[in-house]
Amino acid sequence: MIKEKIRSFLPASTMNNQIFKNLIIFTSIPIILISIYVCFYTYQKNKGEYLDAIGIRLNESKNLIDELLVKYIDKSSYMITNQKLIKNLQKNYGNDLEQMIYFFEDTDAMIGEPYYEDIRSPFIIHADNETLFDGKFIDKLTNIESNDFIEEAKKSPTTEIIWKSDLTVKDDQRYLTFYRNIVDFKTSIGILEVNIPYNIVALKMDMIGVPDRGLILSVNKDGDILHLNNQTQLEIPNLQSISQKDYFIVSSSLKDGNQIIVAIPKMEVNKKTFRTIMLVVGFFMIYIFVMLLASKTTAHRITGNLENFINKIKRNDQLLLNEELIQITGTDDVSIIKLKLKELVSRLNEIHKEMVTVKLEKSSLEIELLQSRINPHLLYNSLSVINWTALWNKDHKTVEIIDAMTKYYRIALSKGNSLISVASELEMIKEYVKINVIAHSVDYQLVLDIEEEILGFYTSKHLIQPVVENAILHGLNGKSENAIVTIKGYLALPDIVFEISDNGRGMGPESINDIMNLNFTASFGGYGIKNVIKRIQAYYGNNHGIAIESEVGKGTKVTIRIEALNEAELNERREFRTFDAS
């Protein structure tokens, strides 16, 4: 239904419709390019605004978290460099409980944090001193469960902070943990363990604000998820589940080496762009509709006059035969085209009249030629009288040549028939060679290598004879002995092939090219090579013809290829060619 409406609006290809279509195309291309640019620009703008807003809040959250981490790092630095603490950690308390209590009180005051049994202490000193008892913030180094991070801390300088990659969990509470080595004159005397409540970190992280259908997460150096605020309603088992194909990803690194990542679904950004695209598409459809109407009207105004003129010619053929009936007014471009068309019609009519006159003259000449043709019976009777006279005078050479001529002309004239069998053509060539042997006193040898099955096929008369004549008069001219003309004929279905070769003087490539291009002016027994080539093309078409191979001083071979046709088929072919040419 829609296709038919389009076809009715855009009918067959006429000048009017071509102009109309071109106007639509050339006016639509700029608006399409502008629309594409607007959509692309809007998408990039929305994406940039979205990412910039998230980036600002991400940096604010990062700074707050880093401030929290720095607070704990600074306090840990103060503790591990406190000389009083370092001195007390190395005392041998033995059974001196009073000194130990003083040390615990000083440590509590230094840390200044409340102590709860169910909450991991933010600062724990793991002392390498067996005389110390365990306290609120003091623990023996031997009591701590060893791990890679503690072992690394023992070997690290005081300034280095060893962050634990995973979170420390105690009574369902999670902590960020780092370790620092407590050193006195390059000797490790303990490990300071710092535990930062992760709920505070997560709270500051969530202050960024989770994007619609997006997520905020924190991952450690190994890519493990430490915190996830997920609004996607999708399960996110690991970082690899967040593909850049589906999300815009903004990230920032914290002082502990972990990363905060905000993932924004691309679909949310695309929604805004889609609204812009719909507006552009709506505008484009209105524009196209207006341009269709404008282009249709413009095309009709440009070509309407010319199309009316062409339609008038289509309806009335007399306008083409009598150009005087074509009336032209105006001086615009269409009127100039109409004037030139009228002049062309006038010239074509003149050419047509000239061709009719030539055809009539040709028919008249053909009639006169037929009326003036030699009566074959008169020719045969005259040759017969000459023959008997020669016999009476015992002139055997004259008798021989008269017999050859009689046989030759009997076949050549053949009651006006232009088609003869291959056998008759070869018989005529034998008599022709015999006449030339007697006339030139040269022993021309004719060698025939003919397959019997081709003898019954028919061909145009004098198709091979002119080539043999050319071989004798030109190729073998001046050769007094061993002058040989060979004719080989065989069937190569659906064709017959004749190869006429001589051992005469031959010719160069330039002469061959002239002959094949019909530029050669030499004749062949009154027919000439042009006649042979044209008759083959007329009867058999362009797929058949002749080929010439020659070498100067060695001879020439002419190959003729024609269709294998019987007399009826060849007559039908001739009538068809004659009708087609007329």
N, C-alpha and C positions, 0 to 999 in steps of 0.2 A: 504493500500500500504506500509506504513512504517512498520506495524507489520510483513508483509510478508518478507520484507527485513531483519528485525531483526531475524526472524525465520530461514531464509536462512543462515544468518551469525552464528546463534547459533542453530544448528540442534538438533535432539533428544539427550537425555541425555546419552552420552557415556563417557568412561574414559577420552578420549581426551577433550571433551567439559567440563567435570567436572573440570579438571585441568585448562582449559582455563578460566572458570568462576571464579574459586577460585583465580587465578592470578590477574584477573581484580579487584575482590573485595578487596583483601589484598593490592594491589598497589594503589587503588583508595581511600581507607579510609584515609591514611595519608595526601594526597593532598587535600581531602575534608576538613579535620580538619584544615589544614594550611590555606586554602582559607577562611574558616569561621573566623579564628583568624585574618587574614589580613583585612578582611572587617570590623570586629568589632573594631580592633585597629585603622583603618583609620577613621571610624565614630567617635570614641572617640577623636581622635587627631584633626579632623576638628572641632568638637563641642567645644573642649577645646580652640583651637586657636581663634575661633569666639567669644566665651564668654570672653576670656581674653582680646581681643582687645576692645570689647565693654565695659568691666569692667573698663579698664584703662581710656577710654574717659569719662565714666560715673563719675568716681571719680574726674577727672579734672573739669568737669562741676559742680559737687557738690561743690567742693572747691571754685570755682568762685562765685557760688550763695551764699554759706555760707559767703564768704568775703563781699559780698554786704549786706547781712542781718546783719552781725556783725557791719558794718559801721553805719547802722541806729540804731542798738541797743546801740552802744557806745555813739552815739550822744544823744540818748534819756536819757541815764544814766547821761550824763553831765548836761542835761537840768533839770531833776527832782531833782538833788542834788545841783543846783546852788542856793545859799542862797539869792542872790539879787533877783532872779526870785521868790523864795518862799516868800520873804518879800513883794515884789510889788504886788503879787497875793492877799495878805491879807489886803492891804490898803483900807481905806474908802475914795474913791475919791470924793464923793459928786458931787459938780459942778466944781471941780478943773480939768479943761480940760488940763491945761498945764502939770501937773504931769502925767496925763494919756497918753499924747502924748509922753512925755519922756519915759514912760514905753513901749509904742508900738515901739518906735525907738530902744530901747535897745533889745527888743525881736526880731525885724527884724535883727538886727546885730548878735545876738546870733544864730539865725537859719541859716542865710546866704544863703537862697534859694530864687530864683525869685518867684514872685507871678503872677499867671494867673487866670483870672476869670473862664476859661473853664477847668482848670486842678485842681484836688484835691490837696490841699496843703500837702506837705510831713509831716509837723508837725503842729498839731492844739492843742492849749491849751484850754481845756474846764474848765473855772474857776468857782469855787463856790463862786462868788462875784457879787452881784446884782448892785454894784455901777460902775462896769466896762462896757464900751461900747464894742460892737463887732468890731474886727479889722481884718487885713489880716490873722493873725495867732492866734487871740484870739477869743474865742466864749464862751458864757455863758453855764454853765453845763445844765441849764434848757432848752436850745434850742436844745440840741442833742436828737435824738430819742433813747429812752432807749432800750437796748437789754441785753441778758444774759451775754455777754462778758463785757459790761460796769459795770453791777452790780457786776460781779465777780471781776473786777479790783478795784472797790471801797473798797472791803473787803480784798484785797491782799496787802502784804508788798511791799515796793518800789522796792525791787530786783526782784520781779516776773513779768514775761511778759505774758500777756494774748493775745494769737493769735486768731483772728477771723477765723473760719473754712472756710467760703465761702469768695469769693472776693467782695470787695467794688467796685461798678460801678458808674461812674459819667461821663455824656456826652460821652458815648461809650468807656470810658477809664476804665481799670480794675486795681485794686490795692490790694496788700497784706496788711492787716491792723493788727496792734497790739496795745494794750492799756497798759498804766502803771499809777499807782496811784501816785499822787504828795502829799507827806505827810510832815507835820510840827509837830514834837513832837506827833506822832501817830494819828494826826488829818488829815483826808483827806481834802485837799483844792482845789482839781481839778483832772482832768484826762488828760493825754497826749495821743493824738491819733497820730499814725505814719502810713503813707500811702506810700508803696513802689510800684512804677510803675511796674505792672506785665509784661509789654512788655519787660522790661530789663531782668527779670527772665526767660521768655520764650526764649529770644534770646540766653542767656547763656546755656539754656537747649538744644536748637537745635544745639548748637555747637558740641554736641556729634556726630551728623551725623546719620540720620535715616537709618537703615539697608534696604537693598533691600527688598521691599514688607513687611517691618516691620513698627513699630510705636514707638514713644516716647510720654509718657504722664506723667502728674503729678496729684496725687490724694491727697485729704485731709484725715483726720483721719476717716471720715465717709464713705470713699470710693467714694466720688463724684469726677468726673473728672474736674480738673481746667484748664488743658492745654492738647492738643492732636495734635500731628503731625503724620498724618496717611498716610502711603504709601501702605496700604493693599487693597485699593479700596473696603473695606468692611465697613459697618456701625458698629461703636463701641459705643453703647448707655451707657454702664457702664463697670465697671471693671470685672464683672462676664462674660462678653462677650469674655474675653481673657483667653482661656483655656490652661492649661499646656499640654493638649493632642496635641495641634497644635502649640504651641509656646515654645521657650526657654525664660525664664523671668529672667532679671537681674534688681535689684532694689537697691536704696540707700535712706536713710532718711536725710532730711534737718533739719536745726536748728528750723524751724517753725513747725516741726512735720509732714509736708507733705512728700510725697515720689515721687522720680523720678523713673519711670519704663521704661525699654527698652524691647520690646517684639520682638523676632526674629523668624520668621516662620521656623519651623523644615524642611520644604520642601527645603528651601534655603541651609541649612546645608547638607541635604540629597543629593542635586544635586552633590556636590563634591564627596560624598561617592559613589554615583551611578556610576560615571565615573570610580572610582577605581574597583567597583564590575564588571563592564563590561570588564575591562582589565583582572581581575582574571578569569572571566568566559571564556573569549577568550583563555587564557592560559590553563585553565582546559580542554577545548574542544580539543585543540591541543594535550595536554598530553594524554587524553583518546584515541584519534585516534592512537597515536604512541604506546600506551600500548596495544591497541587491536591487532595491527599488530604483535608487539613483543610477546604477550601472545599466539596468534594463532600459530606463528612459533615455540615457545618454547614447547607448548603442543603437537604439531605434532611430534617434534623431540623426545620427551620423550616417547610417546605412539604409534607412528606410526608403529614400528616393531611389538608390541604386538597386535594392532588392525588388522594388516594384517594377523597375525597368527590366530586370532579368526575368521575373515571373511573366511579364508581358511577352517577352521573346519566347519563353517556354510554351506559352499557350498559342502562339501564332507563328508557325514556321515561315509564313510568307515574309515576315520581317527580315529573315536571313537571306531570302532570295531577291528581295527588292529593298535595298537599303534606303531608297527614297521615302519609304513609309516610316522610317525611324525619325521622329521629330525630337529635336533637342533644343531646350531653352535654358538660359542661365549661363553663368560663367564660373560657378563654384567648382571644387575639385571633382565632385561626382559628375557634373556636366562634361568636364574634360575627359574623364574616363569613358563616358558614353560616346563622346565624339571620336575618341581613339578606337573604340570598339566598332563604330560605324565605318570608319576608314578601313579597319581590318576586314570587316565583312565585305566591303566593296572590292578590296584586293583579292580576297578568296574567290569571289564570284568571277572576277576577271580571269584568275588562274583556271577556274573550273571551265570556263568557256574556251580558253586556249587548249586545255586538255581534250575537250570534246572535239574541237576542230582537228587536233593532231590525230586522234583516234579514227576520225572519219577519213582523213587523208591516208592513214596507214591501211585501212580496210580497202580503199580504192586501189592503192598500189599493189596489195596482195592479189586483188582480182585481176589486175592487169598482168601480174607476174604469172599467175596460173594460166591465163589465156595465151601467154607467149612461151610457155614451156615446150621443150622439144618433144615431139611425139615419139615415145619409145619404139613403136613399130617401125617408124621411118628410120631411126638410128640402127635398129637390128637389121632391117632390110639392106640399108646402105653397107653395113659391115659385112653382110652375107655376100653382096655383089663383089666387094673388094676381095673377100676370101676366095670366091670361085675364080676370080681373075688371077689371083696369086697362084692358085692350084694349077690353072691352065698353063701359066708361065713357069711352073715348077719352082716358085719362090717360097720355099718351106719356112724360111725365117719370118716372112711376112704373114704366112698362114698361122704360124705359132703365136705371133703377137696379136693378130686379129682374134684368134680363139680366146686368148687371155683377156683381151679387152671386152669381148662379148660376154664372157662369164662374169667379169667384174661389174660391167654396167647393168647386167641382168639382176645382180644382187643389189647394186647400189641404188638403182631406180626402184626396183621391187614394187612396181605399180603404185608408187607414191606413199607406201607405208614407211613410217619413220621408226618402227620397232622391228627388230629382227632377232632371231635366235643367236646364241653364242656360237653355235656351229656355223651359221651363215656368215657371221662377222669374221670368223677365222678363215672360212673359205674365200671370202672377198680379199682378205689380207694376203692369202697365198697367191691369188691372181695378180694382186697389186705388186708384190715382190717380183713375180715372174716378169711383168711388164718392165720394171726397172732394171732387171738383169739384162733384158734384151736391149732396152733403150740406152743404158750406160755402158754396156759391154763389161760389166763387173759381176763377178760371181757372188752375188749376195746370198748368204745362206740363212734360211729361216728355220729355226729349231723350235718345235712345238712340244711342250711338256704339259699336257692338258688332262685333267681328270674327266673321265667320261660322264660322270654324273652331273657336270655343270653344262654340258652341251645343249640340253633341252631348255635351260632358262633363257629368258629374253632380256634384251638390253636396248638402249637407244642406238640407232644405226650410226656408224662412223664414230664409235666411242674409243676403240682401240686403234683403228687405222691411222688417225692423225699422229699418234705417238710413234707408230712404226714409220710413217712417212718422215717425221722429224729425225728419227734415228738414221734413216738412209740419206736424206738430203743434207743433214747437218752433222750428225755424229760420225757417220762413216764416209762422209765426203772426202775424196782424195785418197781413200784406202783402196788399193787395186786388188788386194788379195786378203784372204782370211777375214772377210767382212761378215760378221755374224750378228744376227738379231735373234734373241731368244725370247719366247713368250711362254711363261709358266702360269697355269691357271688352276686354282684349287678352291674347294668349298671350305669356308670357315664360318659355319652357321652363326648368325643368320645371314652371312654375307658371302659374296664371291670375291676373290682376290686375284688380280692379274698383275704379274711382274714382267715388264717389257725391258730387256736390258740389251745393250750393245757394247762392243769392245772398241768404240771409236775414240774421238778426241777428248770427250768429257767437257766439263765446264766448272767454273769457280763458284764459290758461295754467293757472290754478288749477283751472278746471273740467275742462280736458283731462287734467291730472294725476290728478284724482279719478276720471275715467272709466277711464283706463288702469290705475290701481291698484285698480279694482273697488270704489271707495268711493262711486261715484255711484249715487243711489237712484232716479233717474227711470226710467220704463219705456218700452219701445218696442213698442207694439201687443201688450202682454201678454208679450213675451219679454225686452226690456231688453238693454242693452249687455253686461251681465254674461253673459247667456245666449249671446250671439253669440260673445264672446271665449272662453268656456269650451268651446263646441261646436267652435270652430276648433282649440283646443288638443287636445281629445279626439280629433278625427278626423285632424288633420294634424300635431300635435306643436308644440313650442315655437318652431320655426323659422318658423312661419307665424302670421298674426294680423292685427291692424288697426293703422293709423296715422292720427292725426287732425291736420289742419292747419286753423287757424281764425283769423280776425281779426274783432274786434268791429266790427259795422256793415257788413262786406263779405261774410260767408258762411263756410261750412265745407266742407272736403273730407275724406271718410273713404276711406282706401285699404284694401281687403281683399285679402290675398294667400293663396291656397290652392293645393294641388297639382292639377295637371291629371290627373284620374282618370276612367275610365269607370265604369259602374254596378257591374260585377263587382269591380273593384279597390276601389271605395269601400265596397261591402258587406263585402269581406274585411277592409278596414281597420277598419270598425266592429266586426266580430266579434272581431278581434284586440284592439282596445282594451277591449271589454267583458270578454273573457276575462282580459286582463291586469289590469284593475281589480278583478275578483272574486278 
